[in-house]
């Protein structure tokens, strides 16, 4: 993947997959709201924006990624793009969150719930009072490409 393709993917993620509004991006970068709105709506092509705008958006993307939680699985670092949440069946609960790798590939990261939160049948034994203790957050059980 070329650097240009990576920057295009970064901009697409900012405008379409992040929780950031174009108004927030405008406030943080100074890029005109109407420019961002046209890009977000597909009325303007990312390939046609000025280089200075693309560089600002690349820098902003990298700053935003730097603020997000990171996790390593099998030697690869992933940036979480959402908070982990409890899911799975009643008898097989686990946590998962969306993330991306260094190339911008989207992934789902999953964590196993610690045994002391489960009864003998593997069912969650009540409500977790402190989710920071629910899993070994530094060691996910799997990462799958979406």
KAGIDA-V718773 format. One record per helix or strand of 3 or more residues. SS is the DSSP state (A for helix, B for strand). FROM is the first residue (numbers start at 1). TO is the last residue. If there is no record, write none. Layout:
{{SS & FROM & TO} {SS & FROM & TO}}
This chain:
{{A & 3 & 17} {A & 22 & 29} {A & 33 & 41} {A & 46 & 48} {A & 51 & 67} {B & 70 & 73} {B & 76 & 80} {B & 85 & 89} {B & 92 & 100} {B & 106 & 113} {A & 115 & 117} {A & 131 & 133} {B & 142 & 145}}
